[in-house]
């Protein structure tokens, strides 16, 4: 079996060849500077204080130069590296406890079990050894076997003796190889998947999905959003020029990740796929990822991401200016719209649900749909948003929208063709009519019937809702669509009383104000569109 010494020796030799660009058998000052830069990045990742580290690294490498020639030979590099623990750590070695290819757990074995490395029986009471359910590779004492092996067991002292190289199996194009964690070698022919999981989404679904992805992929690719949010994962993948993102959660989680990606200084903005958890999931429905995950094989879902189509999606800026600065009301949840904005009846139901959940979170674990039904019934009786046309005006690209002939209780501004967990409020348009040239603003009722929706057309659609009953009719298919009011590139709504509003499902109460919806100056958001549904 290969010894640790031999593995380190080989690793240092390979690293020397990697940085010896001119193949002259020496590392000159420029090549050493590249090594120092790489080691600084590794130190930052490991959480070291790097304030005064660079001169220390230079002195450390200078000390390896035994003959003081100003260059490093391969022999000097290997000999110095084997005797320098910090150098080994910063080159990606001796960090198996943090970034090893296996996820080890203490385990009590109920039957005679033998260590996979030394072949001796696991002895002792209670926690007898370490067990790993990863799919990464191990050796059989003589050969490196590149295949999936499950339920590997080892003594604690035998863990470092495992193999360190693996082709990562069937999902190799999506897995960040364990040996590339410190980025000594460039990762070729891979498009690693960065997974964010909201463990609170979908009841217990989130936690199960988190464990499964940690099992399928390198655990350093999978991030629990309860532990520091998305920034640790985005920073870790910051310099990759090719990767994908999978968000496991609801629409709110997706919006959170999209905002974080926008703010992160990433080399290339990665496309985003969605594994919908919980209820609602309007954006996932529009991108054909379905309304909710029902336990399908995650391996198949990863393969579907690889085959998916890349699309662009508009995003919009929301500006809310109070009529009276002294009466600010609730804080606006977000200033970027991905899915929709609405005010009136549906926002009132969402706000009632939100307030009750904040007061009694223990009541909202599994019966959320029943609570929505109860609040919708209450809103039907109270009709708190009747005569909405007397409380607001709408102007699109300088053109006023006529509301006097309609009796509305709600207004919805749409960027995607799904709302309320699958309702298409704008309705369908014949395929032949989708080829018509887009106008900056369309208000004529006959012309609106010819307008279709597209999440990348730089246009928003505005519809009017008569009541909760009409919302239910559209959801169940008894009615094809709401009242089409306008399709436009800029929308301004002025309100004259306090009204419930919501942005992408996040509600609040807003005193009289001016609401402006404008194209966001940032580039469109790339997303994965699946060409068929699952679950």
RABELQUI-V784193 format. One record per residue. N is the residue number from 1. PSI is psi as a letter, one per 20 degrees, with the letter a starting at -180 (NA if undefined). D_LAST is the distance of its C-alpha to the last C-alpha in Angstrom with 2 decimals. Layout:
N|PSI|D_LAST, N|PSI|D_LAST
This chain:
1|q|46.48, 2|p|46.51, 3|r|48.03, 4|h|46.84, 5|g|50.05, 6|g|49.29, 7|g|45.75, 8|g|47.13, 9|g|49.93, 10|g|47.60, 11|g|45.30, 12|h|48.35, 13|g|49.67, 14|h|46.43, 15|g|46.39, 16|g|50.02, 17|h|49.27, 18|g|46.35, 19|i|48.66, 20|m|51.76, 21|h|50.95, 22|j|54.36, 23|k|54.45, 24|j|57.99, 25|j|57.44, 26|q|57.91, 27|o|55.81, 28|a|57.73, 29|h|57.49, 30|g|54.76, 31|h|52.58, 32|h|53.25, 33|h|52.26, 34|h|48.81, 35|g|48.47, 36|g|49.55, 37|g|46.93, 38|g|44.18, 39|h|45.51, 40|g|45.61, 41|g|41.89, 42|h|41.19, 43|g|43.46, 44|g|41.66, 45|h|38.30, 46|i|39.96, 47|j|41.22, 48|q|44.88, 49|o|47.49, 50|j|48.15, 51|g|50.85, 52|k|53.68, 53|h|51.79, 54|g|52.49, 55|h|56.27, 56|g|55.67, 57|g|53.42, 58|g|56.06, 59|h|58.76, 60|g|56.65, 61|h|56.22, 62|h|59.88, 63|h|60.89, 64|h|59.13, 65|n|61.49, 66|g|64.18, 67|j|66.74, 68|k|66.22, 69|i|65.83, 70|i|63.23, 71|r|60.64, 72|p|58.56, 73|r|58.81, 74|h|56.03, 75|g|58.16, 76|g|58.72, 77|g|55.02, 78|g|53.94, 79|g|56.84, 80|h|56.31, 81|g|52.55, 82|h|52.91, 83|j|55.34, 84|n|53.47, 85|g|50.56, 86|h|49.53, 87|g|49.44, 88|g|47.15, 89|g|44.77, 90|i|44.70, 91|j|44.08, 92|j|40.89, 93|r|42.48, 94|k|42.96, 95|k|39.83, 96|h|37.74, 97|h|37.41, 98|h|35.56, 99|k|33.79, 100|r|33.87, 101|i|31.26, 102|q|30.54, 103|o|29.45, 104|q|32.12, 105|p|32.15, 106|p|35.15, 107|q|34.59, 108|o|36.66, 109|p|36.55, 110|i|37.10, 111|r|38.59, 112|p|40.86, 113|q|39.07, 114|q|40.63, 115|p|40.32, 116|i|38.61, 117|g|41.37, 118|i|44.67, 119|j|43.76, 120|q|45.49, 121|q|44.19, 122|p|42.51, 123|q|45.16, 124|r|45.55, 125|q|44.35, 126|d|41.08, 127|o|39.42, 128|h|40.64, 129|a|38.84, 130|p|35.88, 131|q|32.56, 132|p|29.90, 133|j|26.38, 134|r|25.99, 135|j|25.36, 136|r|28.46, 137|q|31.63, 138|r|34.70, 139|r|37.99, 140|k|39.74, 141|h|43.20, 142|h|44.22, 143|q|41.49, 144|o|38.51, 145|o|35.58, 146|n|32.63, 147|r|29.72, 148|p|27.20, 149|p|28.94, 150|q|27.37, 151|l|29.18, 152|p|32.25, 153|p|35.12, 154|q|38.24, 155|q|41.28, 156|g|41.32, 157|i|44.23, 158|i|42.44, 159|g|39.45, 160|i|41.37, 161|j|42.26, 162|r|38.80, 163|q|38.08, 164|j|37.15, 165|q|35.63, 166|q|32.33, 167|j|30.46, 168|j|27.18, 169|b|25.57, 170|h|22.53, 171|k|21.35, 172|h|24.91, 173|i|24.23, 174|i|22.10, 175|p|24.31, 176|o|27.50, 177|q|29.98, 178|h|31.76, 179|i|35.12, 180|j|34.42, 181|g|33.95, 182|j|37.51, 183|k|37.28, 184|g|40.48, 185|q|39.06, 186|q|37.08, 187|o|33.49, 188|q|33.36, 189|k|30.56, 190|q|27.82, 191|m|25.45, 192|q|24.49, 193|p|21.40, 194|o|22.36, 195|p|19.75, 196|p|20.26, 197|p|18.63, 198|o|19.44, 199|i|19.76, 200|i|20.25, 201|q|16.92, 202|k|14.52, 203|d|17.28, 204|i|17.42, 205|g|14.11, 206|g|16.16, 207|h|18.75, 208|g|16.57, 209|h|14.86, 210|g|18.47, 211|g|19.83, 212|g|17.31, 213|h|18.03, 214|h|21.72, 215|g|21.52, 216|h|19.90, 217|r|21.99, 218|p|25.50, 219|h|25.54, 220|i|27.54, 221|i|24.55, 222|p|22.51, 223|p|23.83, 224|o|23.56, 225|i|24.20, 226|i|26.24, 227|m|28.71, 228|j|30.42, 229|a|27.62, 230|i|26.63, 231|g|30.23, 232|g|30.73, 233|g|27.88, 234|h|28.95, 235|h|32.54, 236|h|31.74, 237|j|30.06, 238|g|32.62, 239|j|34.59, 240|p|31.90, 241|i|32.06, 242|o|28.69, 243|r|25.52, 244|q|22.03, 245|p|20.58, 246|p|17.11, 247|p|16.88, 248|o|14.75, 249|a|15.31, 250|a|15.72, 251|h|17.73, 252|g|20.92, 253|g|20.13, 254|g|19.33, 255|h|22.64, 256|g|24.45, 257|g|23.55, 258|g|24.42, 259|g|27.73, 260|h|28.44, 261|h|27.92, 262|h|30.26, 263|i|32.89, 264|q|32.64, 265|m|35.12, 266|q|32.81, 267|g|34.19, 268|p|31.45, 269|o|28.78, 270|q|25.48, 271|q|22.40, 272|p|19.48, 273|r|15.73, 274|p|13.37, 275|n|10.84, 276|p|10.46, 277|q|11.62, 278|b|13.02, 279|r|13.43, 280|d|14.67, 281|l|13.46, 282|g|15.23, 283|g|15.93, 284|h|12.41, 285|g|11.63, 286|h|14.85, 287|j|14.14, 288|k|10.89, 289|j|8.85, 290|r|6.94, 291|i|8.36, 292|q|7.33, 293|p|6.32, 294|k|5.62, 295|j|7.77, 296|r|6.67, 297|o|10.08, 298|h|11.58, 299|g|14.02, 300|h|11.74, 301|g|10.56, 302|g|14.33, 303|h|15.14, 304|h|12.97, 305|g|14.97, 306|h|18.05, 307|i|17.37, 308|r|16.41, 309|q|19.06, 310|p|21.27, 311|r|22.02, 312|q|24.42, 313|p|24.00, 314|q|27.06, 315|q|27.93, 316|q|30.66, 317|p|33.41, 318|p|34.06, 319|p|37.71, 320|o|38.88, 321|o|42.68, 322|q|44.07, 323|h|46.97, 324|o|48.76, 325|i|48.29, 326|i|49.55, 327|n|46.62, 328|h|43.55, 329|b|41.14, 330|q|37.87, 331|q|36.90, 332|p|34.52, 333|h|31.23, 334|r|30.88, 335|j|32.73, 336|p|29.93, 337|p|27.47, 338|h|24.18, 339|f|22.37, 340|r|24.92, 341|q|28.11, 342|q|29.17, 343|q|32.04, 344|c|32.98, 345|g|31.10, 346|h|27.50, 347|h|28.94, 348|g|31.09, 349|g|28.21, 350|h|26.46, 351|g|29.85, 352|g|30.53, 353|g|27.24, 354|g|28.09, 355|g|31.65, 356|h|30.79, 357|h|28.22, 358|h|30.90, 359|h|33.39, 360|m|31.30, 361|h|28.33, 362|i|28.16, 363|i|27.18, 364|l|24.03, 365|h|21.84, 366|i|19.49, 367|l|20.73, 368|h|20.48, 369|h|19.35, 370|h|22.39, 371|g|24.64, 372|g|23.57, 373|g|24.38, 374|g|27.71, 375|h|28.66, 376|g|27.75, 377|g|30.01, 378|g|32.73, 379|h|32.54, 380|g|32.84, 381|g|36.04, 382|h|37.55, 383|l|36.65, 384|i|37.66, 385|k|36.91, 386|q|38.76, 387|l|41.11, 388|h|39.18, 389|h|41.19, 390|i|44.26, 391|i|42.75, 392|r|41.65, 393|q|42.20, 394|p|39.97, 395|p|41.38, 396|o|39.59, 397|k|41.53, 398|i|44.71, 399|p|43.89, 400|q|43.75, 401|p|41.00, 402|p|42.41, 403|i|40.96, 404|h|43.96, 405|i|42.83, 406|q|39.51, 407|n|38.86, 408|q|36.01, 409|i|34.60, 410|q|32.18, 411|p|31.89, 412|p|28.77, 413|p|28.98, 414|p|25.84, 415|h|24.91, 416|q|21.33, 417|k|20.17, 418|p|18.05, 419|q|19.52, 420|k|19.20, 421|k|15.40, 422|j|14.94, 423|p|18.51, 424|n|20.15, 425|h|23.70, 426|h|25.42, 427|r|24.00, 428|q|23.79, 429|q|26.74, 430|q|27.78, 431|g|27.13, 432|h|30.91, 433|i|31.70, 434|i|29.53, 435|i|32.30, 436|q|34.89, 437|p|36.50, 438|p|35.22, 439|q|37.82, 440|h|38.24, 441|p|38.32, 442|p|37.73, 443|i|38.83, 444|p|40.07, 445|g|37.95, 446|g|38.21, 447|h|37.35, 448|h|34.31, 449|i|32.91, 450|i|32.95, 451|p|31.19, 452|r|27.57, 453|q|25.41, 454|p|24.80, 455|j|23.81, 456|k|26.48, 457|j|29.36, 458|k|31.34, 459|q|31.22, 460|q|29.97, 461|p|29.44, 462|p|31.05, 463|q|30.29, 464|q|32.01, 465|p|30.58, 466|h|32.92, 467|r|31.54, 468|h|28.75, 469|g|28.78, 470|h|28.12, 471|g|25.15, 472|h|23.68, 473|h|24.59, 474|g|22.81, 475|h|19.59, 476|i|19.71, 477|j|20.91, 478|h|24.45, 479|p|25.78, 480|h|24.82, 481|r|25.87, 482|a|28.20, 483|o|31.73, 484|p|31.84, 485|g|34.65, 486|q|34.84, 487|p|33.28, 488|r|35.12, 489|h|35.39, 490|p|37.24, 491|p|36.90, 492|p|39.31, 493|p|39.01, 494|p|42.02, 495|q|41.74, 496|j|44.77, 497|r|43.47, 498|p|41.06, 499|q|37.51, 500|p|34.03, 501|r|31.99, 502|q|28.67, 503|o|27.34, 504|l|23.61, 505|i|23.26, 506|o|26.33, 507|r|29.08, 508|r|32.86, 509|p|36.07, 510|p|38.17, 511|r|41.89, 512|p|43.39, 513|r|42.50, 514|p|41.80, 515|p|38.21, 516|p|37.92, 517|o|34.81, 518|q|35.76, 519|p|34.18, 520|p|33.66, 521|h|36.19, 522|r|33.86, 523|r|31.97, 524|q|28.55, 525|p|25.47, 526|p|23.74, 527|r|19.96, 528|p|17.33, 529|p|15.82, 530|p|12.97, 531|j|13.82, 532|r|10.48, 533|q|6.99, 534|r|3.78, 535|NA|0.00
